[in-house]
Amino acid sequence: MSFFNFAWSILPSLLDGLQVTLILTAVGIVIGTFLGTLLALGKIYGNKPVSWFCRGYIELFRGTPLLVQLFILYYGFPAWGLRLSPIMAAIIGLGLNSGAYSAEYLRGAIQSIGGGQMTAARSMGLTKSKSILYVVLPQAFRLVIPSWSNELIYLLKYTSLAYIINAPELMGHAKIIGAETFRYFEVFAVVAIIYLVIVIFLTQILDFVEKFTRIPGFETR
């Protein structure tokens, strides 16, 4: 069977795995972005205990491999009476890990905004929390798009680690097909092409969003 015929025959199974991959990516990036926003705000504006906690969290999850974190969630937590499904463990692991990186991206964006923005907002009678919510964060979210887009692409590719904890995502399906057919090169070549197409598609969308939200002459300090 030629490569193209073989690729076409295994494509339905790989697309089933791709659905799980996209779900892991979408839910993971939502959790990571929300958590990263809280961590960035806590690190910059929180009191010392909150700031130290946020710093510790970020260093912990950035300083340890994602694979180790997934193993702890899936294989380690049952020892404490908490059993997670492969997909749930993958979602939690990816979200917690992404939150640490997103926090640093957003922290850099927030700190790149001139301090006069906060001063002007406070002089207009806004409280500190409202100044952050209505003045600082909207600008930070726009500025963080380039670096955040990298996190989304990385997270999509990091989902491939979830097959090791038996999550039925793209790589999991590919591994099963390879074991059944022994045509590993062809199988993983098709998987690489699928990842490449998705990454290019997401990159184009994110580039458009970045250009659409860009304000000429107003970037960072």
mmCIF file of the C-alpha atoms, coordinates in Angstrom:
data_MODEL
# 
_entry.id   MODEL 
# 
loop_
_atom_site.group_PDB 
_atom_site.id 
_atom_site.type_symbol 
_atom_site.label_atom_id 
_atom_site.label_alt_id 
_atom_site.label_comp_id 
_atom_site.label_asym_id 
_atom_site.label_entity_id 
_atom_site.label_seq_id 
_atom_site.pdbx_PDB_ins_code 
_atom_site.Cartn_x 
_atom_site.Cartn_y 
_atom_site.Cartn_z 
_atom_site.occupancy 
_atom_site.B_iso_or_equiv 
_atom_site.pdbx_formal_charge 
_atom_site.auth_seq_id 
_atom_site.auth_comp_id 
_atom_site.auth_asym_id 
_atom_site.auth_atom_id 
_atom_site.pdbx_PDB_model_num 
ATOM 1   C CA . MET A 1 1   ? 0.000   0.000  0.000  1.00 0.00 ? 1   MET A CA 1 
ATOM 2   C CA . SER A 1 2   ? 1.397   3.385  -0.997 1.00 0.00 ? 2   SER A CA 1 
ATOM 3   C CA . PHE A 1 3   ? 2.052   6.114  1.545  1.00 0.00 ? 3   PHE A CA 1 
ATOM 4   C CA . PHE A 1 4   ? -0.902  8.212  0.415  1.00 0.00 ? 4   PHE A CA 1 
ATOM 5   C CA . ASN A 1 5   ? -3.336  5.289  0.470  1.00 0.00 ? 5   ASN A CA 1 
ATOM 6   C CA . PHE A 1 6   ? -2.074  4.264  3.895  1.00 0.00 ? 6   PHE A CA 1 
ATOM 7   C CA . ALA A 1 7   ? -2.316  7.847  5.181  1.00 0.00 ? 7   ALA A CA 1 
ATOM 8   C CA . TRP A 1 8   ? -5.886  8.092  3.907  1.00 0.00 ? 8   TRP A CA 1 
ATOM 9   C CA . SER A 1 9   ? -6.839  4.799  5.582  1.00 0.00 ? 9   SER A CA 1 
ATOM 10  C CA . ILE A 1 10  ? -5.571  5.849  9.023  1.00 0.00 ? 10  ILE A CA 1 
ATOM 11  C CA . LEU A 1 11  ? -6.777  9.443  8.822  1.00 0.00 ? 11  LEU A CA 1 
ATOM 12  C CA . PRO A 1 12  ? -10.228 8.838  10.442 1.00 0.00 ? 12  PRO A CA 1 
ATOM 13  C CA . SER A 1 13  ? -8.621  7.305  13.531 1.00 0.00 ? 13  SER A CA 1 
ATOM 14  C CA . LEU A 1 14  ? -6.065  10.106 13.761 1.00 0.00 ? 14  LEU A CA 1 
ATOM 15  C CA . LEU A 1 15  ? -8.803  12.727 13.439 1.00 0.00 ? 15  LEU A CA 1 
ATOM 16  C CA . ASP A 1 16  ? -10.581 11.115 16.403 1.00 0.00 ? 16  ASP A CA 1 
ATOM 17  C CA . GLY A 1 17  ? -7.406  11.648 18.381 1.00 0.00 ? 17  GLY A CA 1 
ATOM 18  C CA . LEU A 1 18  ? -7.081  15.178 17.030 1.00 0.00 ? 18  LEU A CA 1 
ATOM 19  C CA . GLN A 1 19  ? -10.474 16.061 18.531 1.00 0.00 ? 19  GLN A CA 1 
ATOM 20  C CA . VAL A 1 20  ? -9.163  15.136 21.972 1.00 0.00 ? 20  VAL A CA 1 
ATOM 21  C CA . THR A 1 21  ? -5.943  17.069 21.308 1.00 0.00 ? 21  THR A CA 1 
ATOM 22  C CA . LEU A 1 22  ? -7.895  20.208 20.422 1.00 0.00 ? 22  LEU A CA 1 
ATOM 23  C CA . ILE A 1 23  ? -10.099 19.840 23.510 1.00 0.00 ? 23  ILE A CA 1 
ATOM 24  C CA . LEU A 1 24  ? -7.039  19.490 25.746 1.00 0.00 ? 24  LEU A CA 1 
ATOM 25  C CA . THR A 1 25  ? -5.492  22.553 24.109 1.00 0.00 ? 25  THR A CA 1 
ATOM 26  C CA . ALA A 1 26  ? -8.619  24.718 24.323 1.00 0.00 ? 26  ALA A CA 1 
ATOM 27  C CA . VAL A 1 27  ? -9.495  23.890 27.930 1.00 0.00 ? 27  VAL A CA 1 
ATOM 28  C CA . GLY A 1 28  ? -5.860  23.989 29.008 1.00 0.00 ? 28  GLY A CA 1 
ATOM 29  C CA . ILE A 1 29  ? -5.244  27.450 27.537 1.00 0.00 ? 29  ILE A CA 1 
ATOM 30  C CA . VAL A 1 30  ? -8.442  28.825 29.110 1.00 0.00 ? 30  VAL A CA 1 
ATOM 31  C CA . ILE A 1 31  ? -7.418  27.517 32.540 1.00 0.00 ? 31  ILE A CA 1 
ATOM 32  C CA . GLY A 1 32  ? -3.845  28.688 32.011 1.00 0.00 ? 32  GLY A CA 1 
ATOM 33  C CA . THR A 1 33  ? -4.833  32.189 30.922 1.00 0.00 ? 33  THR A CA 1 
ATOM 34  C CA . PHE A 1 34  ? -7.249  32.678 33.814 1.00 0.00 ? 34  PHE A CA 1 
ATOM 35  C CA . LEU A 1 35  ? -4.800  31.278 36.353 1.00 0.00 ? 35  LEU A CA 1 
ATOM 36  C CA . GLY A 1 36  ? -1.906  33.197 34.809 1.00 0.00 ? 36  GLY A CA 1 
ATOM 37  C CA . THR A 1 37  ? -3.830  36.469 35.106 1.00 0.00 ? 37  THR A CA 1 
ATOM 38  C CA . LEU A 1 38  ? -4.438  35.885 38.806 1.00 0.00 ? 38  LEU A CA 1 
ATOM 39  C CA . LEU A 1 39  ? -0.811  34.909 39.393 1.00 0.00 ? 39  LEU A CA 1 
ATOM 40  C CA . ALA A 1 40  ? 0.551   37.916 37.494 1.00 0.00 ? 40  ALA A CA 1 
ATOM 41  C CA . LEU A 1 41  ? -1.694  40.326 39.409 1.00 0.00 ? 41  LEU A CA 1 
ATOM 42  C CA . GLY A 1 42  ? -0.831  38.666 42.699 1.00 0.00 ? 42  GLY A CA 1 
ATOM 43  C CA . LYS A 1 43  ? 2.887   38.802 41.978 1.00 0.00 ? 43  LYS A CA 1 
ATOM 44  C CA . ILE A 1 44  ? 2.817   42.499 41.030 1.00 0.00 ? 44  ILE A CA 1 
ATOM 45  C CA . TYR A 1 45  ? 0.101   44.002 43.211 1.00 0.00 ? 45  TYR A CA 1 
ATOM 46  C CA . GLY A 1 46  ? -0.363  41.486 46.033 1.00 0.00 ? 46  GLY A CA 1 
ATOM 47  C CA . ASN A 1 47  ? 1.008   41.810 49.552 1.00 0.00 ? 47  ASN A CA 1 
ATOM 48  C CA . LYS A 1 48  ? 4.145   39.904 50.478 1.00 0.00 ? 48  LYS A CA 1 
ATOM 49  C CA . PRO A 1 49  ? 2.523   36.523 51.325 1.00 0.00 ? 49  PRO A CA 1 
ATOM 50  C CA . VAL A 1 50  ? 0.442   36.595 48.115 1.00 0.00 ? 50  VAL A CA 1 
ATOM 51  C CA . SER A 1 51  ? 3.411   37.705 46.034 1.00 0.00 ? 51  SER A CA 1 
ATOM 52  C CA . TRP A 1 52  ? 5.638   34.997 47.520 1.00 0.00 ? 52  TRP A CA 1 
ATOM 53  C CA . PHE A 1 53  ? 2.985   32.343 46.886 1.00 0.00 ? 53  PHE A CA 1 
ATOM 54  C CA . CYS A 1 54  ? 2.652   33.413 43.257 1.00 0.00 ? 54  CYS A CA 1 
ATOM 55  C CA . ARG A 1 55  ? 6.421   33.450 42.792 1.00 0.00 ? 55  ARG A CA 1 
ATOM 56  C CA . GLY A 1 56  ? 6.692   29.987 44.355 1.00 0.00 ? 56  GLY A CA 1 
ATOM 57  C CA . TYR A 1 57  ? 3.945   28.582 42.145 1.00 0.00 ? 57  TYR A CA 1 
ATOM 58  C CA . ILE A 1 58  ? 5.503   29.997 38.994 1.00 0.00 ? 58  ILE A CA 1 
ATOM 59  C CA . GLU A 1 59  ? 8.974   28.712 39.843 1.00 0.00 ? 59  GLU A CA 1 
ATOM 60  C CA . LEU A 1 60  ? 7.619   25.273 40.779 1.00 0.00 ? 60  LEU A CA 1 
ATOM 61  C CA . PHE A 1 61  ? 5.725   24.683 37.561 1.00 0.00 ? 61  PHE A CA 1 
ATOM 62  C CA . ARG A 1 62  ? 8.316   26.317 35.307 1.00 0.00 ? 62  ARG A CA 1 
ATOM 63  C CA . GLY A 1 63  ? 11.163  24.500 37.024 1.00 0.00 ? 63  GLY A CA 1 
ATOM 64  C CA . THR A 1 64  ? 9.787   20.953 36.798 1.00 0.00 ? 64  THR A CA 1 
ATOM 65  C CA . PRO A 1 65  ? 9.035   18.975 33.620 1.00 0.00 ? 65  PRO A CA 1 
ATOM 66  C CA . LEU A 1 66  ? 5.425   18.805 32.464 1.00 0.00 ? 66  LEU A CA 1 
ATOM 67  C CA . LEU A 1 67  ? 5.776   15.037 32.151 1.00 0.00 ? 67  LEU A CA 1 
ATOM 68  C CA . VAL A 1 68  ? 6.619   14.761 35.860 1.00 0.00 ? 68  VAL A CA 1 
ATOM 69  C CA . GLN A 1 69  ? 3.602   16.897 36.715 1.00 0.00 ? 69  GLN A CA 1 
ATOM 70  C CA . LEU A 1 70  ? 1.341   14.637 34.637 1.00 0.00 ? 70  LEU A CA 1 
ATOM 71  C CA . PHE A 1 71  ? 2.787   11.543 36.308 1.00 0.00 ? 71  PHE A CA 1 
ATOM 72  C CA . ILE A 1 72  ? 2.119   12.993 39.764 1.00 0.00 ? 72  ILE A CA 1 
ATOM 73  C CA . LEU A 1 73  ? -1.482  13.809 38.840 1.00 0.00 ? 73  LEU A CA 1 
ATOM 74  C CA . TYR A 1 74  ? -2.253  10.471 37.202 1.00 0.00 ? 74  TYR A CA 1 
ATOM 75  C CA . TYR A 1 75  ? -0.037  7.968  39.019 1.00 0.00 ? 75  TYR A CA 1 
ATOM 76  C CA . GLY A 1 76  ? 0.769   9.788  42.273 1.00 0.00 ? 76  GLY A CA 1 
ATOM 77  C CA . PHE A 1 77  ? -2.596  11.144 43.395 1.00 0.00 ? 77  PHE A CA 1 
ATOM 78  C CA . PRO A 1 78  ? -4.272  7.679  43.649 1.00 0.00 ? 78  PRO A CA 1 
ATOM 79  C CA . ALA A 1 79  ? -1.977  7.005  46.611 1.00 0.00 ? 79  ALA A CA 1 
ATOM 80  C CA . TRP A 1 80  ? -3.841  9.857  48.347 1.00 0.00 ? 80  TRP A CA 1 
ATOM 81  C CA . GLY A 1 81  ? -7.245  8.513  47.352 1.00 0.00 ? 81  GLY A CA 1 
ATOM 82  C CA . LEU A 1 82  ? -7.755  10.802 44.336 1.00 0.00 ? 82  LEU A CA 1 
ATOM 83  C CA . ARG A 1 83  ? -8.099  9.057  40.977 1.00 0.00 ? 83  ARG A CA 1 
ATOM 84  C CA . LEU A 1 84  ? -8.285  11.150 37.839 1.00 0.00 ? 84  LEU A CA 1 
ATOM 85  C CA . SER A 1 85  ? -9.188  9.984  34.352 1.00 0.00 ? 85  SER A CA 1 
ATOM 86  C CA . PRO A 1 86  ? -6.412  10.352 31.776 1.00 0.00 ? 86  PRO A CA 1 
ATOM 87  C CA . ILE A 1 87  ? -8.165  13.259 30.077 1.00 0.00 ? 87  ILE A CA 1 
ATOM 88  C CA . MET A 1 88  ? -8.915  15.044 33.360 1.00 0.00 ? 88  MET A CA 1 
ATOM 89  C CA . ALA A 1 89  ? -5.323  14.596 34.564 1.00 0.00 ? 89  ALA A CA 1 
ATOM 90  C CA . ALA A 1 90  ? -4.054  15.940 31.232 1.00 0.00 ? 90  ALA A CA 1 
ATOM 91  C CA . ILE A 1 91  ? -6.365  18.966 31.344 1.00 0.00 ? 91  ILE A CA 1 
ATOM 92  C CA . ILE A 1 92  ? -5.403  19.839 34.914 1.00 0.00 ? 92  ILE A CA 1 
ATOM 93  C CA . GLY A 1 93  ? -1.704  19.314 34.267 1.00 0.00 ? 93  GLY A CA 1 
ATOM 94  C CA . LEU A 1 94  ? -1.662  21.356 31.079 1.00 0.00 ? 94  LEU A CA 1 
ATOM 95  C CA . GLY A 1 95  ? -3.737  24.135 32.664 1.00 0.00 ? 95  GLY A CA 1 
ATOM 96  C CA . LEU A 1 96  ? -1.587  24.405 35.786 1.00 0.00 ? 96  LEU A CA 1 
ATOM 97  C CA . ASN A 1 97  ? 1.613   24.360 33.752 1.00 0.00 ? 97  ASN A CA 1 
ATOM 98  C CA . SER A 1 98  ? 0.340   26.900 31.241 1.00 0.00 ? 98  SER A CA 1 
ATOM 99  C CA . GLY A 1 99  ? -0.755  29.176 34.078 1.00 0.00 ? 99  GLY A CA 1 
ATOM 100 C CA . ALA A 1 100 ? 2.832   29.560 35.270 1.00 0.00 ? 100 ALA A CA 1 
ATOM 101 C CA . TYR A 1 101 ? 4.112   30.580 31.835 1.00 0.00 ? 101 TYR A CA 1 
ATOM 102 C CA . SER A 1 102 ? 1.110   32.777 31.067 1.00 0.00 ? 102 SER A CA 1 
ATOM 103 C CA . ALA A 1 103 ? 1.694   34.593 34.356 1.00 0.00 ? 103 ALA A CA 1 
ATOM 104 C CA . GLU A 1 104 ? 5.191   35.610 33.308 1.00 0.00 ? 104 GLU A CA 1 
ATOM 105 C CA . TYR A 1 105 ? 4.043   36.699 29.862 1.00 0.00 ? 105 TYR A CA 1 
ATOM 106 C CA . LEU A 1 106 ? 1.305   38.841 31.367 1.00 0.00 ? 106 LEU A CA 1 
ATOM 107 C CA . ARG A 1 107 ? 3.553   40.195 34.105 1.00 0.00 ? 107 ARG A CA 1 
ATOM 108 C CA . GLY A 1 108 ? 5.942   41.492 31.472 1.00 0.00 ? 108 GLY A CA 1 
ATOM 109 C CA . ALA A 1 109 ? 3.074   43.102 29.570 1.00 0.00 ? 109 ALA A CA 1 
ATOM 110 C CA . ILE A 1 110 ? 1.679   44.771 32.700 1.00 0.00 ? 110 ILE A CA 1 
ATOM 111 C CA . GLN A 1 111 ? 5.051   46.117 33.758 1.00 0.00 ? 111 GLN A CA 1 
ATOM 112 C CA . SER A 1 112 ? 5.678   47.481 30.264 1.00 0.00 ? 112 SER A CA 1 
ATOM 113 C CA . ILE A 1 113 ? 2.735   49.859 30.683 1.00 0.00 ? 113 ILE A CA 1 
ATOM 114 C CA . GLY A 1 114 ? 3.801   53.247 31.954 1.00 0.00 ? 114 GLY A CA 1 
ATOM 115 C CA . GLY A 1 115 ? 3.071   53.985 35.602 1.00 0.00 ? 115 GLY A CA 1 
ATOM 116 C CA . GLY A 1 116 ? 1.314   57.149 34.520 1.00 0.00 ? 116 GLY A CA 1 
ATOM 117 C CA . GLN A 1 117 ? -1.624  55.010 33.372 1.00 0.00 ? 117 GLN A CA 1 
ATOM 118 C CA . MET A 1 118 ? -2.347  53.921 36.924 1.00 0.00 ? 118 MET A CA 1 
ATOM 119 C CA . THR A 1 119 ? -1.753  57.424 38.270 1.00 0.00 ? 119 THR A CA 1 
ATOM 120 C CA . ALA A 1 120 ? -4.158  58.920 35.734 1.00 0.00 ? 120 ALA A CA 1 
ATOM 121 C CA . ALA A 1 121 ? -6.818  56.338 36.528 1.00 0.00 ? 121 ALA A CA 1 
ATOM 122 C CA . ARG A 1 122 ? -6.511  56.941 40.273 1.00 0.00 ? 122 ARG A CA 1 
ATOM 123 C CA . SER A 1 123 ? -6.654  60.717 39.747 1.00 0.00 ? 123 SER A CA 1 
ATOM 124 C CA . MET A 1 124 ? -10.010 60.222 38.007 1.00 0.00 ? 124 MET A CA 1 
ATOM 125 C CA . GLY A 1 125 ? -11.408 58.643 41.141 1.00 0.00 ? 125 GLY A CA 1 
ATOM 126 C CA . LEU A 1 126 ? -11.036 54.960 40.256 1.00 0.00 ? 126 LEU A CA 1 
ATOM 127 C CA . THR A 1 127 ? -10.024 52.572 42.985 1.00 0.00 ? 127 THR A CA 1 
ATOM 128 C CA . LYS A 1 128 ? -6.844  50.562 42.598 1.00 0.00 ? 128 LYS A CA 1 
ATOM 129 C CA . SER A 1 129 ? -8.753  47.404 41.660 1.00 0.00 ? 129 SER A CA 1 
ATOM 130 C CA . LYS A 1 130 ? -10.877 49.233 39.082 1.00 0.00 ? 130 LYS A CA 1 
ATOM 131 C CA . SER A 1 131 ? -7.809  50.954 37.674 1.00 0.00 ? 131 SER A CA 1 
ATOM 132 C CA . ILE A 1 132 ? -6.212  47.569 37.136 1.00 0.00 ? 132 ILE A CA 1 
ATOM 133 C CA . LEU A 1 133 ? -9.391  46.035 35.715 1.00 0.00 ? 133 LEU A CA 1 
ATOM 134 C CA . TYR A 1 134 ? -10.442 48.832 33.361 1.00 0.00 ? 134 TYR A CA 1 
ATOM 135 C CA . VAL A 1 135 ? -7.157  50.550 32.484 1.00 0.00 ? 135 VAL A CA 1 
ATOM 136 C CA . VAL A 1 136 ? -4.137  48.301 32.969 1.00 0.00 ? 136 VAL A CA 1 
ATOM 137 C CA . LEU A 1 137 ? -5.438  44.837 32.044 1.00 0.00 ? 137 LEU A CA 1 
ATOM 138 C CA . PRO A 1 138 ? -7.059  45.748 28.694 1.00 0.00 ? 138 PRO A CA 1 
ATOM 139 C CA . GLN A 1 139 ? -3.770  47.249 27.521 1.00 0.00 ? 139 GLN A CA 1 
ATOM 140 C CA . ALA A 1 140 ? -1.778  44.309 28.915 1.00 0.00 ? 140 ALA A CA 1 
ATOM 141 C CA . PHE A 1 141 ? -3.966  41.747 27.165 1.00 0.00 ? 141 PHE A CA 1 
ATOM 142 C CA . ARG A 1 142 ? -3.358  43.491 23.852 1.00 0.00 ? 142 ARG A CA 1 
ATOM 143 C CA . LEU A 1 143 ? 0.386   43.703 24.381 1.00 0.00 ? 143 LEU A CA 1 
ATOM 144 C CA . VAL A 1 144 ? 0.707   40.087 25.516 1.00 0.00 ? 144 VAL A CA 1 
ATOM 145 C CA . ILE A 1 145 ? -0.788  38.597 22.339 1.00 0.00 ? 145 ILE A CA 1 
ATOM 146 C CA . PRO A 1 146 ? 2.569   37.846 20.611 1.00 0.00 ? 146 PRO A CA 1 
ATOM 147 C CA . SER A 1 147 ? 4.049   35.968 23.565 1.00 0.00 ? 147 SER A CA 1 
ATOM 148 C CA . TRP A 1 148 ? 0.703   34.392 24.516 1.00 0.00 ? 148 TRP A CA 1 
ATOM 149 C CA . SER A 1 149 ? 0.373   33.061 20.973 1.00 0.00 ? 149 SER A CA 1 
ATOM 150 C CA . ASN A 1 150 ? 3.623   31.167 21.525 1.00 0.00 ? 150 ASN A CA 1 
ATOM 151 C CA . GLU A 1 151 ? 2.135   29.615 24.656 1.00 0.00 ? 151 GLU A CA 1 
ATOM 152 C CA . LEU A 1 152 ? -0.899  28.427 22.699 1.00 0.00 ? 152 LEU A CA 1 
ATOM 153 C CA . ILE A 1 153 ? 1.309   26.797 20.061 1.00 0.00 ? 153 ILE A CA 1 
ATOM 154 C CA . TYR A 1 154 ? 3.522   25.209 22.706 1.00 0.00 ? 154 TYR A CA 1 
ATOM 155 C CA . LEU A 1 155 ? 0.501   23.896 24.584 1.00 0.00 ? 155 LEU A CA 1 
ATOM 156 C CA . LEU A 1 156 ? -0.896  22.307 21.435 1.00 0.00 ? 156 LEU A CA 1 
ATOM 157 C CA . LYS A 1 157 ? 2.357   20.407 20.975 1.00 0.00 ? 157 LYS A CA 1 
ATOM 158 C CA . TYR A 1 158 ? 2.702   19.595 24.687 1.00 0.00 ? 158 TYR A CA 1 
ATOM 159 C CA . THR A 1 159 ? -0.592  17.693 24.541 1.00 0.00 ? 159 THR A CA 1 
ATOM 160 C CA . SER A 1 160 ? 1.396   14.959 22.796 1.00 0.00 ? 160 SER A CA 1 
ATOM 161 C CA . LEU A 1 161 ? 2.789   14.031 26.225 1.00 0.00 ? 161 LEU A CA 1 
ATOM 162 C CA . ALA A 1 162 ? -0.692  13.078 27.391 1.00 0.00 ? 162 ALA A CA 1 
ATOM 163 C CA . TYR A 1 163 ? -0.534  9.749  25.541 1.00 0.00 ? 163 TYR A CA 1 
ATOM 164 C CA . ILE A 1 164 ? 1.955   8.556  28.170 1.00 0.00 ? 164 ILE A CA 1 
ATOM 165 C CA . ILE A 1 165 ? -0.849  8.657  30.771 1.00 0.00 ? 165 ILE A CA 1 
ATOM 166 C CA . ASN A 1 166 ? -3.195  6.886  28.332 1.00 0.00 ? 166 ASN A CA 1 
ATOM 167 C CA . ALA A 1 167 ? -5.131  9.930  27.129 1.00 0.00 ? 167 ALA A CA 1 
ATOM 168 C CA . PRO A 1 168 ? -6.623  9.025  23.714 1.00 0.00 ? 168 PRO A CA 1 
ATOM 169 C CA . GLU A 1 169 ? -5.253  12.068 21.894 1.00 0.00 ? 169 GLU A CA 1 
ATOM 170 C CA . LEU A 1 170 ? -3.499  12.257 18.528 1.00 0.00 ? 170 LEU A CA 1 
ATOM 171 C CA . MET A 1 171 ? -0.225  10.644 19.587 1.00 0.00 ? 171 MET A CA 1 
ATOM 172 C CA . GLY A 1 172 ? -2.088  7.944  21.506 1.00 0.00 ? 172 GLY A CA 1 
ATOM 173 C CA . HIS A 1 173 ? -3.989  6.915  18.394 1.00 0.00 ? 173 HIS A CA 1 
ATOM 174 C CA . ALA A 1 174 ? -0.795  7.079  16.333 1.00 0.00 ? 174 ALA A CA 1 
ATOM 175 C CA . LYS A 1 175 ? 1.032   4.795  18.751 1.00 0.00 ? 175 LYS A CA 1 
ATOM 176 C CA . ILE A 1 176 ? -1.745  2.204  18.554 1.00 0.00 ? 176 ILE A CA 1 
ATOM 177 C CA . ILE A 1 177 ? -1.818  2.323  14.750 1.00 0.00 ? 177 ILE A CA 1 
ATOM 178 C CA . GLY A 1 178 ? 1.963   2.013  14.609 1.00 0.00 ? 178 GLY A CA 1 
ATOM 179 C CA . ALA A 1 179 ? 1.897   -1.046 16.887 1.00 0.00 ? 179 ALA A CA 1 
ATOM 180 C CA . GLU A 1 180 ? -0.760  -2.679 14.709 1.00 0.00 ? 180 GLU A CA 1 
ATOM 181 C CA . THR A 1 181 ? 0.801   -1.942 11.323 1.00 0.00 ? 181 THR A CA 1 
ATOM 182 C CA . PHE A 1 182 ? 4.514   -1.590 12.138 1.00 0.00 ? 182 PHE A CA 1 
ATOM 183 C CA . ARG A 1 183 ? 4.598   1.346  9.718  1.00 0.00 ? 183 ARG A CA 1 
ATOM 184 C CA . TYR A 1 184 ? 5.829   3.805  12.334 1.00 0.00 ? 184 TYR A CA 1 
ATOM 185 C CA . PHE A 1 185 ? 7.551   6.160  9.918  1.00 0.00 ? 185 PHE A CA 1 
ATOM 186 C CA . GLU A 1 186 ? 4.420   6.689  7.838  1.00 0.00 ? 186 GLU A CA 1 
ATOM 187 C CA . VAL A 1 187 ? 2.172   7.001  10.868 1.00 0.00 ? 187 VAL A CA 1 
ATOM 188 C CA . PHE A 1 188 ? 4.250   9.626  12.613 1.00 0.00 ? 188 PHE A CA 1 
ATOM 189 C CA . ALA A 1 189 ? 4.907   11.449 9.344  1.00 0.00 ? 189 ALA A CA 1 
ATOM 190 C CA . VAL A 1 190 ? 1.138   11.890 8.966  1.00 0.00 ? 190 VAL A CA 1 
ATOM 191 C CA . VAL A 1 191 ? 0.923   13.034 12.600 1.00 0.00 ? 191 VAL A CA 1 
ATOM 192 C CA . ALA A 1 192 ? 3.682   15.597 11.984 1.00 0.00 ? 192 ALA A CA 1 
ATOM 193 C CA . ILE A 1 193 ? 1.801   16.938 8.966  1.00 0.00 ? 193 ILE A CA 1 
ATOM 194 C CA . ILE A 1 194 ? -1.407  17.256 11.002 1.00 0.00 ? 194 ILE A CA 1 
ATOM 195 C CA . TYR A 1 195 ? 0.387   19.182 13.750 1.00 0.00 ? 195 TYR A CA 1 
ATOM 196 C CA . LEU A 1 196 ? 2.057   21.407 11.153 1.00 0.00 ? 196 LEU A CA 1 
ATOM 197 C CA . VAL A 1 197 ? -1.261  22.260 9.478  1.00 0.00 ? 197 VAL A CA 1 
ATOM 198 C CA . ILE A 1 198 ? -2.928  23.107 12.800 1.00 0.00 ? 198 ILE A CA 1 
ATOM 199 C CA . VAL A 1 199 ? 0.027   25.229 13.930 1.00 0.00 ? 199 VAL A CA 1 
ATOM 200 C CA . ILE A 1 200 ? 0.095   27.181 10.660 1.00 0.00 ? 200 ILE A CA 1 
ATOM 201 C CA . PHE A 1 201 ? -3.664  27.744 10.880 1.00 0.00 ? 201 PHE A CA 1 
ATOM 202 C CA . LEU A 1 202 ? -3.463  28.999 14.487 1.00 0.00 ? 202 LEU A CA 1 
ATOM 203 C CA . THR A 1 203 ? -0.468  31.183 13.660 1.00 0.00 ? 203 THR A CA 1 
ATOM 204 C CA . GLN A 1 204 ? -2.364  32.901 10.868 1.00 0.00 ? 204 GLN A CA 1 
ATOM 205 C CA . ILE A 1 205 ? -5.341  33.578 13.131 1.00 0.00 ? 205 ILE A CA 1 
ATOM 206 C CA . LEU A 1 206 ? -3.171  34.927 15.937 1.00 0.00 ? 206 LEU A CA 1 
ATOM 207 C CA . ASP A 1 207 ? -1.202  37.129 13.535 1.00 0.00 ? 207 ASP A CA 1 
ATOM 208 C CA . PHE A 1 208 ? -4.489  38.606 12.327 1.00 0.00 ? 208 PHE A CA 1 
ATOM 209 C CA . VAL A 1 209 ? -5.671  39.237 15.902 1.00 0.00 ? 209 VAL A CA 1 
ATOM 210 C CA . GLU A 1 210 ? -2.358  40.907 16.754 1.00 0.00 ? 210 GLU A CA 1 
ATOM 211 C CA . LYS A 1 211 ? -2.535  43.209 13.726 1.00 0.00 ? 211 LYS A CA 1 
ATOM 212 C CA . PHE A 1 212 ? -6.224  43.968 14.331 1.00 0.00 ? 212 PHE A CA 1 
ATOM 213 C CA . THR A 1 213 ? -5.627  45.036 17.941 1.00 0.00 ? 213 THR A CA 1 
ATOM 214 C CA . ARG A 1 214 ? -2.393  46.944 17.274 1.00 0.00 ? 214 ARG A CA 1 
ATOM 215 C CA . ILE A 1 215 ? -2.455  50.693 17.888 1.00 0.00 ? 215 ILE A CA 1 
ATOM 216 C CA . PRO A 1 216 ? 0.207   52.482 15.789 1.00 0.00 ? 216 PRO A CA 1 
ATOM 217 C CA . GLY A 1 217 ? 2.667   54.423 17.928 1.00 0.00 ? 217 GLY A CA 1 
ATOM 218 C CA . PHE A 1 218 ? 1.377   52.884 21.154 1.00 0.00 ? 218 PHE A CA 1 
ATOM 219 C CA . GLU A 1 219 ? 3.160   49.676 22.034 1.00 0.00 ? 219 GLU A CA 1 
ATOM 220 C CA . THR A 1 220 ? 5.300   49.547 25.168 1.00 0.00 ? 220 THR A CA 1 
ATOM 221 C CA . ARG A 1 221 ? 7.413   51.999 27.072 1.00 0.00 ? 221 ARG A CA 1 
# 
